[in-house]
């Protein structure tokens, strides 16, 4: 860091000593602007995650209702043609809702990385003005991969592959794959495939669906994060990931 507070100085060094136009803002006003932006990013993150939880709950509620409806129809139609027709009507709607929810969650994750980067930049400005406070921060103050992951409380890098499936989008990807597989199996039996072929078709469709959704998450969140050029990367002498 380059800036620090000097006793008796009217302005701290670093970002809080920058000028706006031809007039100099006070350090207190600059700090207030940074703090306001910080709370704005916090509020945006909270709204995004509230949307994510609401969408996930809506999808799972719809899926539960569809399963109950299919069970009731199966009791009457005994998995015959009427049941297949009803399933072919309701499951595509559930699958559409599930895929739409998944895609939106991936967008929210990508947006959340952006907000975290913004918050790290603000912390960088705070510590640029008061470097002595660094030991009290447990979150990141750099906008590189290590700094972003420090704010998330995670390890820098792509992470373990299986970890993706314990996240909310990963779980929805598996659920969507199962729905797509069941739908494909029903279509297979309705066109005359025997049970082994219909099961193989269902498993293949489920695997392809999960794979495509996982690939979309990687290309939409993980890969752009690794390709981004940070403005304030941590120096090689820094022992902390922040």
N, C-alpha and C positions, 0 to 999 in steps of 0.2 A: 504494500500500500504506500502511496506517496504523501498523503495528507495527514495532518495531525493538528490538534488544538494547541495553541501557544498562549500562555498566560499573558493577558493584556492585549492580545490581538483582537481586532474587531471582527475578523472573519476567519473561520477555520479553512485550512487548505483543502484541496480536492474539489469534489463536485459541489460542495456547499459554497465554494468561493467563486463559482462561475458567474458570469454576467448574463443578464437578460436585456438585450438591446444595449442602450447606452447607460442604463441605470443599474445600480447594484442593489440587490435584494438583501435583506438582513438574513443572518444564519437561521434565526428562529422561524422566519417565514418560509425559507427553503425547506427546513425540516418539517414544517407543517404540510407543505405541498407533498413531500415524499410520504409522510404518514397517511395523508388522505388517499393517495394512490394505493398504498399498501392495503388499507381497509377496503378500498374499492375492489382490489383483486381478491381479497378474502371473501367478500360478499359474492363476487361472480363465481368463485369456486363452490361456495355453498349452494348457490342457485343451480349450478350445473349438476352437482351430485344429488340434489333433491329431485331434479328432473330424471336423472338416471335411476334412482330408486323407485320413483313413481312409475316410470315406463316398465321397469322390470316387474314390479308388483302387478301392473295392469296385464302384462303378458302372461305371467304365471296364473293370475286369476282367470283369464280367458281360457288358458290351457286346462285348468282344473274343471271349469264348466263344460268344456268340450268333452273331456274324458267322462264326466258324469252323464252327459247326454248320450254319448256312444254306448255306455254301459246300459242305460235304460232302453235304448233302441235294440241292443243285442238281446235283451231279455224277451223282447217281443218278436224280433225278426230272426233270432237264432243265427246270426252271422250270415244270413242269406243275401239275396240280391238287394233287398231293401236296406240292409245294414251297409253294404258296400256303397250304395248310392248316397246314403246319408253321410258316410265317412268321406266320400269323394267331394261332397259339398262343403263340409265343415272344416276338414283338415287343411285344405289349401289356404283358407282364411287365417287359421291359426299359424300356419307356417309363414304366411306373409307378415303377420304381426310380429312373429318371432324374429324374422330376418330384419325387418325394419327397426325393431328395438335393438338388435345387435349392432346394426350399422350406426345407429345414433349413439350407442354407448362407445363405440370406437371413436366417433367424432368428439364425444365429450372427453375421452382420455387424451386425444390429441390437443384439444383446447386446454385441458388442465395442465399439460406439460408447458404450454405457452404461459399460462398464468403463474406457474411455479418459477419459470425462468424470469418473469417480470419481478416477482417477489425477491428472488436471489439478487437481481440487479439492484433493487432498493436496499437490501442488506449490505451489498457491496458499497453503496453510497454512504450508509450509516457508518460502516467500519472505516471507510476512507476518511471520514471526519473524526472518528473516535476509535482508532485502532486498538486502544487499550481494552475495549469491551469484547474483543474477539474471543477470549476464553469463556465468555458467558453464553455464546451462541452454539447451539447443537445442530441447527439447520445450515444449509449451504449458503455461501455468499459469493459464489462464482456461477456463471451460466454455462459451464462445461458439463460433460456427462457426470463427472464425479460430484459436482456441486448440486446438480438437479437430483441425483439419487440420494445425496445426503439429506436433502429436504424431505424426500419421500421416505427416508429411513430404510433404504434398500442399497444393495450392492451395485456399483457401476458395472455396466455391460448389458448384454442382451438378456441375461438371466437364464435360469434353467427352463428347458422346454416344458416340462410338466407343470411348472409354476403357472404358466398361462391358463391352465385349465382349472385353477382354483380361484382365478379372478372372476368377477361378474360376467364380463364378455365371454370368457372361456367356458363358463358353465352354460351360458345361453347357446354357445356354439354347439356344444354336445347335445343339448335339448333339441335344438333345431335339426341337428343331424338325425336324431331318433325320429322326430316327426316326419322328416323327409323320407327316411327309410320305411317307416310304417306306411306312409302314403304310397311309396313305390311298390311295397309288397302287396297292398290292396289292389293297385292297378294291375300288377302281375297276375294275381289270382283271378281278377275280373276278365282278363283276356285269355284265360285258359292255361296258364302255367301251373305245373304241379308244385307241391309244397317245397321241395328242395330248391328248385329254380327260383321260386318267388322269394324264399328266404335269402338266397344268394344275391338276388337283385336288391332286396331291402338293405342287406349289409353293405353292398357296394355303394348304393346311393347315400347311405348314412356316412360312410367313410369319406366319400368325395365331398359331401356337404361340409363336414367338419374340417376337412383339409382346406377347402376354399375359404371358409370363414377365418380359419387361423392364418392363412396366407394374407387375407385382407387386413387383419389386425397387425400383422408384422409390417406390411407395406405402408399401412396408414399411421402407425404410431412408432414402432421400434426403429425402423430403417430411417425415416426422416429425422428422428432425434439423433441418430449416430452420424448423419451427414451434415448436420447444422454446424456452422462455424461460430464458436463462442466469441463474445466481445471481451470478456474478462476471464480467461482461463486461469486456473490455479497454476502457480509457478512450480517448477520441479523441486524447489526447496521447501515447498509447503508439505508438512507432515500430515495435515488433516485433510480429509476429502472435501472440506468446505473451503 
